[in-house]
Amino acid sequence: MTVHQLNELLLICSLVLLVAVAAVRISSRSGLPSLLLYLGIGIAMGQDGLLDVHFDDAELTQVIGYGALVVILAEGGLATKWKEIKPALPAAAVLSTVGVAVSVGITAAAAHYLVGLEWQQALIIGAVVSSTDAAAVFSVLRRVPLPSRVTGALEAESGFNDAPVVILVVAFSSAGPIDEWYLLVGRIALELAIGALVGLATGWLGAFGLRRVALPASGLYPIAVMAIAVVAYAAGAMAHGSGFLAVYLASMVLGNSKLPHAPANRGFAEGLGWIAQIGMFVLLGLLVTPHELLRDFWPAVVVGLMLTVLARPVGVLVSLMPFRIPWQEQVLMSWAGLRGAVPIIFATIPMVSGVEGNDRIFNIVFVLVVVYTLVQGPTLPWLARALHLGDSSEAADLGVESAPLERLRGHLLSVAIPDGSKMHGVEVAELRLPSGSAVTLVVRDGTSFVPLPTTVLRHGDELLVVATDPVRDAAERRLRAVGQGGKLADWLGTGGRSGRS
């Protein structure tokens, strides 16, 4: 490649990114997941499009898609709050295993008997579309405050179900005979167990090291966090486990370990996640041939209809039966099974494996994802409100960033008070921080000042709190407790031990 060609490539990539960023704004106003707009960009650039770029390398698309999925799962894990996901963890685990099995069976039967596909093709499609997509779900639910049990279950399910689904798709796409069902189940259980152990161990070791090693520049922390997440994926895959589950769990451990510069770590991961999504969707749009989609439009609609109104609801009902979850929440979880880039990426597996009719499998999955995202995406917020599942009672959590002060054996906490925080109206003295910590500076409306004990805190304030090593965690717990309970934090049972009488 010459320098001139490199310059042209950089220019095209930059323009695509700018258009994609503008598409995010359109997406947020329309309520549609941004994936549709990114796919549209790729289709417009590809065959039958404006630039008529011919791209048909399914293997390269699969490799890049896997890499992008690792980044997306890492970003999702870092943003997952343990206190929200913990109560929903058992339900999410059953949804991502039993729910997937039910969905695969019903969807495959519909594809075989209603559309006339061979059993191998039907099973592949059933497995491929059984994986939900966190980015697609929360891009339309982010404006609706849902109960933590619902968001926790949906988020954990989308992080967990990629692992068993990819194992099923690879098994169904193999040239030889498919293993007995109990052997396949055992293989899935073993790979999930290995992936979980590798992910948890890598995340714990990474967090242990980052908390005790002061890096020379704050910008190195986000890079180190993402590197640890990628190591978890690679180690899990090399140990013949689920790399996808490993990277999600490792990232979740890192995101809940109170690492230095935690907001910066999440912001960096979020930026990489957006780049990964944009590149992946554009590439998938390039891979598809639009004029070939028409012949598989109605089969995709039929399969998607059975998936949406039968397979997904039955899977949710069977999975959540032991947990006594209200029917309203089950209805929302059934409708919130959005499919995004993950099914389309998994649809490249039979293409690379040379499965007969692989082009039709890809086209059906592509059309199904686009059509039913258009149907489900804009209606999810409306359905949540109709089921009275909006939960605006929970106070907004504080944004707390920690920077280690190695030589002083202390930490500098940067605390942002968001709208909705009950720290609004609390005096500095009423924070009752533990001995060894103090509010040293308040930034309000662009002006910095040293607060008095009687200074009243407000929404939008940013505080600088200095805490010594022994009380760093206690100080943060106390700040979050006041943010949740206000002056009555102790009476409401949310008060941290202040260390003061």
C-alpha positions as CSV (number, residue, x, y, z in Angstrom):
1,M,0.0,0.0,0.0
2,T,1.4,3.4,-1.0
3,V,1.3,6.5,1.2
4,H,-1.4,8.0,-1.1
5,Q,-3.6,5.0,-0.8
6,L,-3.1,5.0,3.0
7,N,-4.2,8.7,3.1
8,E,-7.3,7.9,1.0
9,L,-8.2,5.0,3.3
10,L,-7.7,7.2,6.4
11,L,-10.0,9.9,4.9
12,I,-12.7,7.4,4.0
13,C,-12.6,5.8,7.5
14,S,-12.7,9.2,9.2
15,L,-15.7,10.3,7.1
16,V,-17.5,7.0,7.9
17,L,-16.8,7.6,11.6
18,L,-18.1,11.1,11.5
19,V,-21.3,10.0,9.7
20,A,-21.7,7.2,12.2
21,V,-21.4,9.6,15.1
22,A,-24.0,11.9,13.6
23,A,-26.2,8.8,13.2
24,V,-26.1,8.3,17.0
25,R,-27.9,11.6,17.4
26,I,-30.5,10.5,14.9
27,S,-30.9,7.2,16.8
28,S,-31.3,8.9,20.2
29,R,-34.1,11.1,18.8
30,S,-36.0,8.3,16.9
31,G,-35.6,5.6,19.5
32,L,-34.2,3.2,17.0
33,P,-31.0,1.3,17.8
34,S,-28.0,2.8,16.1
35,L,-27.1,-0.5,14.6
36,L,-29.7,-0.1,11.8
37,L,-28.1,3.2,10.8
38,Y,-24.6,1.7,10.8
39,L,-25.8,-1.2,8.7
40,G,-27.3,1.3,6.3
41,I,-24.0,3.0,5.9
42,G,-22.3,-0.3,5.1
43,I,-25.1,-1.2,2.6
44,A,-24.9,2.2,1.0
45,M,-21.1,1.7,0.5
46,G,-21.4,-1.9,-0.7
47,Q,-22.9,-3.8,-3.6
48,D,-25.9,-2.2,-5.2
49,G,-25.0,0.9,-3.2
50,L,-23.5,4.3,-4.0
51,L,-19.9,3.2,-3.9
52,D,-20.5,-0.3,-5.2
53,V,-17.7,-1.8,-3.1
54,H,-17.6,-5.6,-3.6
55,F,-16.7,-7.3,-0.3
56,D,-17.4,-11.0,0.3
57,D,-14.7,-12.2,2.7
58,A,-16.9,-13.9,5.4
59,E,-13.8,-15.3,7.2
60,L,-12.3,-11.8,7.7
61,T,-15.7,-10.5,8.8
62,Q,-16.0,-13.3,11.4
63,V,-12.5,-12.5,12.8
64,I,-13.1,-8.8,13.0
65,G,-16.6,-9.4,14.4
66,Y,-15.2,-11.7,17.1
67,G,-12.6,-9.0,18.0
68,A,-15.3,-6.3,18.1
69,L,-17.5,-8.5,20.2
70,V,-14.7,-8.9,22.8
71,V,-14.5,-5.2,23.1
72,I,-18.3,-4.8,23.4
73,L,-18.5,-7.4,26.1
74,A,-15.6,-5.8,27.9
75,E,-17.3,-2.5,27.9
76,G,-20.6,-4.0,29.0
77,G,-18.9,-5.8,31.9
78,L,-17.1,-2.7,33.1
79,A,-20.4,-0.8,33.1
80,T,-22.3,-3.6,35.0
81,K,-23.0,-2.7,38.6
82,W,-22.7,-5.8,40.9
83,K,-25.4,-4.5,43.3
84,E,-27.9,-4.4,40.4
85,I,-26.9,-7.7,38.7
86,K,-26.5,-9.8,41.8
87,P,-30.2,-10.4,42.6
88,A,-30.9,-11.2,39.0
89,L,-27.9,-13.5,38.4
90,P,-29.7,-16.8,38.9
91,A,-32.5,-15.8,36.6
92,A,-30.1,-14.5,34.0
93,A,-28.1,-17.7,34.1
94,V,-31.2,-19.8,33.5
95,L,-32.4,-17.5,30.7
96,S,-29.0,-17.8,28.9
97,T,-29.0,-21.6,29.0
98,V,-32.5,-23.1,29.4
99,G,-34.1,-20.1,27.7
100,V,-31.7,-20.5,24.8
101,A,-32.4,-24.2,24.5
102,V,-36.2,-23.6,24.4
103,S,-35.8,-20.8,21.8
104,V,-33.5,-22.9,19.6
105,G,-36.0,-25.8,19.6
106,I,-39.1,-23.8,18.8
107,T,-37.4,-21.5,16.2
108,A,-35.7,-24.4,14.4
109,A,-39.1,-26.3,14.2
110,A,-40.7,-23.2,12.7
111,A,-37.9,-22.8,10.2
112,H,-38.2,-26.5,9.2
113,Y,-41.9,-26.9,9.0
114,L,-43.1,-23.5,8.0
115,V,-40.3,-22.3,5.8
116,G,-39.1,-25.7,4.5
117,L,-35.4,-25.5,5.5
118,E,-33.3,-28.6,6.1
119,W,-32.9,-29.5,9.7
120,Q,-29.2,-28.5,9.8
121,Q,-30.1,-25.0,8.4
122,A,-33.1,-24.7,10.7
123,L,-31.0,-25.6,13.8
124,I,-28.3,-23.1,12.8
125,I,-30.8,-20.3,12.4
126,G,-32.5,-21.2,15.7
127,A,-29.2,-21.1,17.5
128,V,-28.0,-17.9,15.8
129,V,-31.0,-15.8,16.6
130,S,-31.3,-17.0,20.2
131,S,-28.6,-14.6,21.3
132,T,-29.7,-11.2,22.5
133,D,-27.7,-8.0,22.1
134,A,-27.0,-5.7,25.1
135,A,-26.1,-2.8,22.9
136,A,-29.4,-3.0,21.0
137,V,-31.5,-3.5,24.2
138,F,-30.1,-0.6,26.2
139,S,-29.8,1.8,23.3
140,V,-33.6,2.0,23.4
141,L,-34.2,1.5,27.1
142,R,-31.6,4.0,28.4
143,R,-34.3,6.7,28.6
144,V,-36.6,4.5,30.7
145,P,-35.7,4.0,34.4
146,L,-36.5,0.3,35.0
147,P,-36.3,-1.7,38.2
148,S,-32.8,-2.9,38.8
149,R,-34.0,-6.6,38.7
150,V,-35.2,-6.2,35.1
151,T,-32.1,-4.3,33.8
152,G,-29.8,-6.6,35.7
153,A,-31.4,-9.7,34.2
154,L,-31.5,-8.4,30.7
155,E,-27.9,-7.1,30.9
156,A,-26.5,-10.3,32.4
157,E,-28.4,-12.5,30.0
158,S,-27.0,-10.7,27.0
159,G,-23.5,-11.0,28.4
160,F,-23.9,-14.7,29.2
161,N,-25.9,-16.2,26.3
162,D,-23.2,-15.5,23.6
163,A,-21.1,-18.3,25.0
164,P,-23.6,-21.2,24.7
165,V,-24.9,-19.9,21.4
166,V,-21.5,-19.8,19.7
167,I,-20.9,-23.4,20.8
168,L,-24.2,-24.5,19.4
169,V,-23.7,-22.8,16.1
170,V,-20.2,-24.3,15.6
171,A,-21.6,-27.7,16.5
172,F,-24.5,-27.5,14.1
173,S,-22.2,-26.1,11.4
174,S,-19.8,-29.0,11.6
175,A,-19.4,-31.3,8.6
176,G,-19.6,-34.5,10.7
177,P,-22.5,-35.9,12.7
178,I,-23.7,-33.9,15.6
179,D,-22.9,-35.2,19.1
180,E,-25.6,-36.8,21.2
181,W,-27.5,-34.2,23.0
182,Y,-26.2,-35.1,26.4
183,L,-22.6,-34.9,25.1
184,L,-23.3,-31.5,23.6
185,V,-24.8,-30.3,26.9
186,G,-21.8,-31.6,28.8
187,R,-19.5,-29.8,26.4
188,I,-21.4,-26.5,26.8
189,A,-21.3,-26.9,30.6
190,L,-17.6,-27.6,30.6
191,E,-16.7,-24.7,28.4
192,L,-18.8,-22.3,30.4
193,A,-17.3,-23.5,33.7
194,I,-13.7,-23.1,32.3
195,G,-14.6,-19.7,30.9
196,A,-16.1,-18.6,34.2
197,L,-13.1,-19.7,36.2
198,V,-10.6,-18.1,33.9
199,G,-12.6,-14.8,33.7
200,L,-13.1,-14.5,37.5
201,A,-9.4,-15.4,38.2
202,T,-8.1,-13.0,35.6
203,G,-10.3,-10.2,36.7
204,W,-9.4,-10.6,40.4
205,L,-5.7,-10.8,39.7
206,G,-5.9,-7.8,37.4
207,A,-7.7,-5.7,39.9
208,F,-5.3,-6.8,42.7
209,G,-2.4,-5.7,40.6
210,L,-3.9,-2.4,39.4
211,R,-4.8,-1.3,43.0
212,R,-1.3,-1.9,44.2
213,V,0.8,-0.6,41.3
214,A,0.8,3.2,40.7
215,L,1.3,3.6,37.0
216,P,3.3,6.7,35.9
217,A,0.4,8.2,33.9
218,S,-3.4,8.1,34.4
219,G,-3.9,7.4,30.7
220,L,-2.3,4.0,31.2
221,Y,-5.0,2.7,33.5
222,P,-7.7,2.4,30.8
223,I,-5.2,0.6,28.5
224,A,-4.3,-1.8,31.2
225,V,-7.9,-2.6,32.0
226,M,-8.7,-3.4,28.4
227,A,-5.6,-5.4,28.0
228,I,-6.6,-7.5,31.1
229,A,-10.0,-8.1,29.5
230,V,-8.5,-9.2,26.2
231,V,-6.1,-11.5,28.2
232,A,-9.1,-13.1,29.8
233,Y,-10.7,-13.8,26.4
234,A,-7.5,-15.3,25.0
235,A,-6.8,-17.4,28.1
236,G,-10.3,-18.7,28.2
237,A,-10.3,-19.7,24.5
238,M,-6.8,-21.3,24.8
239,A,-8.0,-23.3,27.8
240,H,-10.8,-24.7,25.6
241,G,-13.4,-22.7,27.5
242,S,-15.7,-19.9,26.6
243,G,-13.6,-16.8,25.9
244,F,-16.7,-14.6,25.6
245,L,-17.9,-15.5,29.1
246,A,-14.4,-15.1,30.4
247,V,-14.0,-11.5,29.1
248,Y,-17.4,-10.5,30.3
249,L,-16.8,-11.8,33.9
250,A,-13.3,-10.4,34.1
251,S,-14.5,-7.0,33.0
252,M,-17.4,-7.1,35.5
253,V,-14.9,-7.9,38.3
254,L,-12.6,-5.0,37.2
255,G,-15.6,-2.6,36.9
256,N,-16.7,-3.3,40.5
257,S,-13.2,-3.3,42.1
258,K,-12.9,0.4,42.8
259,L,-9.9,0.8,40.5
260,P,-8.0,4.1,40.2
261,H,-9.6,6.4,37.6
262,A,-12.7,4.1,37.2
263,P,-14.8,6.7,35.3
264,A,-11.9,7.2,32.8
265,N,-11.6,3.5,32.4
266,R,-15.3,3.1,31.6
267,G,-15.2,6.1,29.3
268,F,-12.2,4.7,27.4
269,A,-14.0,1.3,27.1
270,E,-17.2,3.0,26.0
271,G,-15.3,4.8,23.2
272,L,-13.7,1.6,22.0
273,G,-17.0,-0.1,22.2
274,W,-18.6,2.5,19.9
275,I,-15.7,2.2,17.4
276,A,-16.1,-1.6,17.5
277,Q,-19.8,-1.4,16.9
278,I,-19.5,1.1,14.1
279,G,-16.8,-0.9,12.3
280,M,-18.6,-4.2,12.8
281,F,-22.0,-3.0,11.6
282,V,-20.5,-1.2,8.6
283,L,-18.5,-4.4,7.6
284,L,-21.7,-6.5,8.0
285,G,-23.5,-4.1,5.7
286,L,-20.7,-4.4,3.2
287,L,-20.9,-8.2,3.3
288,V,-24.6,-8.4,2.4
289,T,-25.9,-8.3,-1.1
290,P,-29.2,-6.3,-1.0
291,H,-30.8,-7.7,-4.2
292,E,-30.5,-11.2,-2.8
293,L,-32.4,-10.3,0.4
294,L,-35.8,-10.1,-1.4
295,R,-36.1,-13.8,-2.0
296,D,-35.6,-14.5,1.7
297,F,-37.7,-11.6,3.1
298,W,-40.9,-13.5,3.9
299,P,-39.1,-16.6,5.3
300,A,-37.3,-14.3,7.6
301,V,-40.5,-12.6,8.6
302,V,-42.1,-15.9,9.4
303,V,-39.2,-17.2,11.4
304,G,-38.9,-13.9,13.2
305,L,-42.6,-13.9,14.1
306,M,-42.4,-17.3,15.6
307,L,-39.2,-16.3,17.5
308,T,-40.8,-13.1,18.8
309,V,-44.3,-14.2,19.8
310,L,-43.7,-17.8,20.7
311,A,-40.1,-19.0,21.2
312,R,-38.8,-16.0,23.2
313,P,-41.9,-15.7,25.5
314,V,-42.0,-19.5,26.1
315,G,-38.3,-19.5,26.9
316,V,-38.7,-16.6,29.4
317,L,-41.8,-18.3,31.0
318,V,-40.0,-21.6,31.4
319,S,-36.8,-20.0,32.7
320,L,-38.4,-17.6,35.2
321,M,-41.0,-20.0,36.5
322,P,-39.0,-20.9,39.7
323,F,-38.2,-17.2,40.5
324,R,-41.8,-15.9,40.9
325,I,-41.1,-12.8,38.8
326,P,-44.2,-10.7,38.2
327,W,-45.9,-11.2,34.8
328,Q,-45.4,-7.6,33.8
329,E,-41.6,-8.0,34.1
330,Q,-41.8,-11.3,32.2
331,V,-43.7,-9.6,29.3
332,L,-41.1,-6.9,29.1
333,M,-38.2,-9.4,29.1
334,S,-40.0,-11.3,26.4
335,W,-40.3,-8.3,24.2
336,A,-36.8,-7.0,25.0
337,G,-35.0,-9.9,23.4
338,L,-33.5,-7.6,20.7
339,R,-31.1,-9.1,18.2
340,G,-28.2,-7.0,17.1
341,A,-24.8,-7.6,15.5
342,V,-24.1,-10.8,17.4
343,P,-26.6,-13.0,15.4
344,I,-25.3,-11.6,12.1
345,I,-21.7,-12.3,13.2
346,F,-22.6,-15.8,14.2
347,A,-24.3,-16.3,10.8
348,T,-20.9,-16.0,9.2
349,I,-19.8,-19.3,11.0
350,P,-21.8,-21.6,8.6
351,M,-20.4,-19.4,5.7
352,V,-16.9,-20.1,6.7
353,S,-17.7,-23.8,7.4
354,G,-19.2,-24.2,3.9
355,V,-22.6,-25.3,5.1
356,E,-25.0,-25.9,2.2
357,G,-27.3,-23.0,1.8
358,N,-25.1,-20.7,4.0
359,D,-26.0,-17.7,1.9
360,R,-29.7,-18.2,2.6
361,I,-29.0,-18.6,6.3
362,F,-27.1,-15.3,6.4
363,N,-29.8,-13.5,4.4
364,I,-32.6,-14.7,6.7
365,V,-30.8,-13.7,9.8
366,F,-29.9,-10.3,8.4
367,V,-33.5,-9.5,7.4
368,L,-34.9,-10.9,10.6
369,V,-32.6,-8.7,12.7
370,V,-33.4,-5.5,10.8
371,V,-37.2,-6.1,10.5
372,Y,-37.8,-7.0,14.1
373,T,-35.4,-4.4,15.5
374,L,-37.6,-1.8,13.6
375,V,-40.7,-3.4,15.2
376,Q,-39.4,-3.9,18.8
377,G,-37.0,-1.1,19.3
378,P,-39.3,1.9,19.2
379,T,-42.0,0.1,21.1
380,L,-39.9,-1.0,24.1
381,P,-40.1,2.3,26.0
382,W,-43.9,2.5,25.4
383,L,-44.3,-1.1,26.6
384,A,-42.3,-0.4,29.8
385,R,-44.5,2.6,30.6
386,A,-47.7,0.7,29.7
387,L,-46.7,-2.1,32.2
388,H,-45.9,0.6,34.8
389,L,-42.3,-0.6,35.1
390,G,-40.7,2.8,35.2
391,D,-38.8,3.2,38.4
392,S,-37.8,6.8,39.2
393,S,-37.6,6.4,42.9
394,E,-34.0,5.4,43.0
395,A,-31.5,8.2,43.5
396,A,-28.8,8.7,40.9
397,D,-25.5,7.2,41.9
398,L,-22.5,9.4,42.5
399,G,-19.6,9.5,40.0
400,V,-16.5,8.8,42.1
401,E,-13.1,8.7,40.6
402,S,-10.0,7.8,42.6
403,A,-6.4,8.8,41.8
404,P,-3.7,7.2,44.0
405,L,-1.2,9.5,45.8
406,E,1.6,7.0,46.2
407,R,4.2,9.1,48.1
408,L,1.5,10.5,50.5
409,R,0.0,7.1,51.1
410,G,-3.5,8.5,50.2
411,H,-6.1,9.0,47.6
412,L,-7.7,11.9,45.9
413,L,-11.4,11.3,45.3
414,S,-13.2,13.3,42.6
415,V,-17.0,13.2,43.4
416,A,-19.6,14.5,40.9
417,I,-23.1,15.1,42.4
418,P,-25.7,14.3,39.6
419,D,-29.3,15.4,39.3
420,G,-31.4,13.2,41.5
421,S,-28.7,12.6,44.1
422,K,-29.9,13.1,47.7
423,M,-26.6,14.7,48.6
424,H,-28.2,17.9,47.3
425,G,-29.0,20.1,50.3
426,V,-26.5,18.3,52.6
427,E,-23.9,20.4,54.5
428,V,-20.3,19.4,54.3
429,A,-20.2,18.6,58.1
430,E,-23.3,16.4,57.7
431,L,-21.3,14.1,55.4
432,R,-19.7,12.7,58.6
433,L,-16.6,11.4,56.7
434,P,-14.3,9.1,58.6
435,S,-11.3,10.5,60.4
436,G,-8.4,10.8,57.9
437,S,-10.6,12.2,55.1
438,A,-12.0,15.6,54.3
439,V,-13.6,17.7,51.5
440,T,-10.8,20.0,50.4
441,L,-12.4,21.7,47.4
442,V,-15.8,22.3,45.7
443,V,-16.2,23.3,42.1
444,R,-19.5,25.0,41.4
445,D,-20.5,26.6,38.1
446,G,-16.9,26.8,37.0
447,T,-15.7,28.4,40.3
448,S,-13.5,26.6,42.8
449,F,-13.6,27.3,46.6
450,V,-12.6,25.7,49.8
451,P,-15.8,24.7,51.6
452,L,-16.7,25.5,55.2
453,P,-18.4,22.9,57.4
454,T,-21.7,24.7,56.8
455,T,-21.3,24.8,53.0
456,V,-24.5,23.3,51.4
457,L,-23.8,21.0,48.5
458,R,-25.9,21.2,45.3
459,H,-26.6,19.3,42.1
460,G,-23.8,19.7,39.7
461,D,-21.1,20.3,42.3
462,E,-17.8,18.5,42.0
463,L,-15.9,17.7,45.2
464,L,-12.3,16.8,45.8
465,V,-12.0,14.6,48.8
466,V,-8.6,13.6,50.2
467,A,-8.5,10.2,52.1
468,T,-5.7,8.2,53.6
469,D,-5.2,4.6,52.6
470,P,-6.9,3.0,55.7
471,V,-10.1,5.0,55.3
472,R,-10.3,5.3,51.5
473,D,-13.0,2.6,51.1
474,A,-15.0,3.8,54.1
475,A,-15.0,7.4,52.8
476,E,-16.4,6.3,49.4
477,R,-19.0,4.1,51.1
478,R,-20.1,7.0,53.2
479,L,-20.3,9.4,50.2
480,R,-22.4,6.9,48.3
481,A,-24.6,6.3,51.3
482,V,-25.4,10.0,51.7
483,G,-25.9,10.2,47.9
484,Q,-28.6,7.5,48.2
485,G,-30.1,8.5,51.6
486,G,-29.3,12.1,52.1
487,K,-29.2,13.4,55.7
488,L,-31.2,10.3,56.8
489,A,-28.7,7.8,55.5
490,D,-28.0,6.3,58.9
491,W,-31.8,6.1,59.8
492,L,-32.6,4.5,56.4
493,G,-29.9,1.8,56.9
494,T,-27.6,3.1,54.2
495,G,-25.1,4.8,56.3
496,G,-21.5,3.7,56.2
497,R,-19.3,3.6,59.3
498,S,-18.0,7.1,59.6
499,G,-15.4,6.5,62.2
500,R,-16.6,9.6,64.1
501,S,-18.9,9.8,67.1
